[in-house]
């Protein structure tokens, strides 16, 4: 299950950033995941809690923003939503597309606990 290794890496990155700020703990991690990234969001949420055990992120929340897949037609320039890598332009029926969104897996924000909360 590669979601566990993703969760471990996310927690590791967040921990290093929180330690740079001398934060006692992490309250929230915000992650962007494209629907074409091959990540099972439910599994990632499940693995996240286990990956946080014994770290600064224990008890923190994982917020996942799912990004729709989008493609641009190389023939007519039409931008449209897709749900797989094999898609046809709905405007001109060509397979010549460029995927412009949906493959992301990006750590967007880390909220740390201090006297108040702040973003790293």
C-alpha positions as CSV (number, residue, x, y, z in Angstrom):
1,X,0.0,0.0,0.0
2,X,1.9,3.1,-1.2
3,X,-0.5,5.4,0.7
4,X,1.4,4.5,3.9
5,X,4.7,5.6,2.4
6,X,3.1,8.8,1.2
7,X,1.7,9.4,4.7
8,X,5.1,8.8,6.3
9,X,6.8,11.2,3.9
10,X,4.1,13.9,4.5
11,X,4.6,13.6,8.2
12,X,8.3,13.7,7.9
13,X,8.3,16.8,5.8
14,X,5.9,18.5,8.1
15,X,7.9,17.5,11.2
16,X,11.1,18.9,9.8
17,X,9.4,22.2,9.0
18,X,7.8,22.4,12.4
19,X,11.1,21.7,14.1
20,X,12.7,24.6,12.2
21,X,10.1,26.8,13.9
22,X,10.6,25.1,17.3
23,X,6.9,24.2,17.3
24,X,5.8,21.9,20.1
25,X,3.3,20.2,17.7
26,X,1.5,20.2,14.4
27,X,-2.3,20.8,14.4
28,X,-3.1,20.4,10.7
29,X,-1.6,19.4,7.4
30,X,-3.2,20.5,4.1
31,X,-2.5,18.4,1.1
32,X,-3.5,18.7,-2.6
33,X,-4.2,15.4,-4.4
34,X,-5.1,15.2,-8.0
35,X,-7.7,12.7,-9.0
36,X,-5.3,11.3,-11.6
37,X,-2.4,10.9,-9.1
38,X,-3.2,7.3,-8.3
39,X,-3.7,8.0,-4.6
40,X,-6.6,6.4,-2.7
41,X,-7.7,9.3,-0.5
42,X,-9.6,7.1,2.0
43,X,-6.5,4.9,2.4
44,X,-4.3,7.9,2.8
45,X,-6.5,9.3,5.5
46,X,-6.4,6.0,7.3
47,X,-2.6,5.6,7.0
48,X,-2.0,9.2,8.1
49,X,-3.1,8.6,11.7
50,X,-0.7,5.6,12.0
51,X,2.1,7.7,10.4
52,X,1.6,10.4,13.0
53,X,1.9,8.2,16.1
54,X,4.8,9.3,18.3
55,X,5.6,12.4,16.2
56,X,4.9,16.1,16.5
57,X,1.9,15.5,14.2
58,X,0.1,13.0,16.5
59,X,-3.5,14.1,16.9
60,X,-3.3,16.5,13.9
61,X,-5.8,16.7,11.2
62,X,-5.1,15.9,7.5
63,X,-7.1,18.1,5.1
64,X,-7.1,16.8,1.6
65,X,-8.1,19.0,-1.3
66,X,-9.0,16.9,-4.3
67,X,-8.2,18.4,-7.7
68,X,-10.2,17.5,-10.7
69,X,-8.3,16.2,-13.8
70,X,-8.2,18.7,-16.6
71,X,-6.9,18.5,-20.1
72,X,-6.2,20.9,-23.0
73,X,-6.9,19.7,-26.5
74,X,-3.8,20.2,-28.7
75,X,-6.0,20.6,-31.8
76,X,-8.6,23.1,-30.8
77,X,-7.4,24.5,-27.4
78,X,-10.5,23.3,-25.5
79,X,-10.0,22.8,-21.8
80,X,-12.1,20.1,-20.2
81,X,-12.5,17.9,-17.2
82,X,-11.2,14.3,-17.4
83,X,-11.2,11.3,-15.2
84,X,-8.6,9.2,-16.9
85,X,-5.4,9.6,-18.9
86,X,-7.2,8.4,-22.1
87,X,-9.7,11.0,-22.9
88,X,-11.3,12.5,-26.1
89,X,-11.8,16.2,-26.6
90,X,-15.6,16.7,-26.4
91,X,-15.3,19.5,-28.9
92,X,-13.3,18.0,-31.7
93,X,-13.1,14.3,-30.9
94,X,-9.3,14.0,-30.9
95,X,-7.1,12.1,-28.5
96,X,-4.3,14.7,-28.7
97,X,-4.6,16.2,-25.3
98,X,-2.2,17.6,-22.7
99,X,-3.1,16.9,-19.0
100,X,-2.8,20.2,-17.2
101,X,-4.2,19.3,-13.8
102,X,-4.9,16.3,-11.7
103,X,-1.6,14.5,-11.2
104,X,-0.6,16.7,-8.2
105,X,0.5,15.4,-4.8
106,X,1.5,18.6,-3.0
107,X,1.9,19.6,0.7
108,X,0.1,22.9,0.7
109,X,0.2,24.1,4.3
110,X,1.2,23.1,7.8
111,X,-0.4,24.5,10.9
112,X,1.7,24.4,14.0
113,X,0.8,25.0,17.6
114,X,2.6,27.7,19.5
115,X,0.9,30.2,21.8
116,X,-1.6,30.5,19.0
117,X,-1.7,28.7,15.6
118,X,0.3,29.8,12.6
119,X,1.1,28.5,9.2
120,X,4.5,27.3,8.1
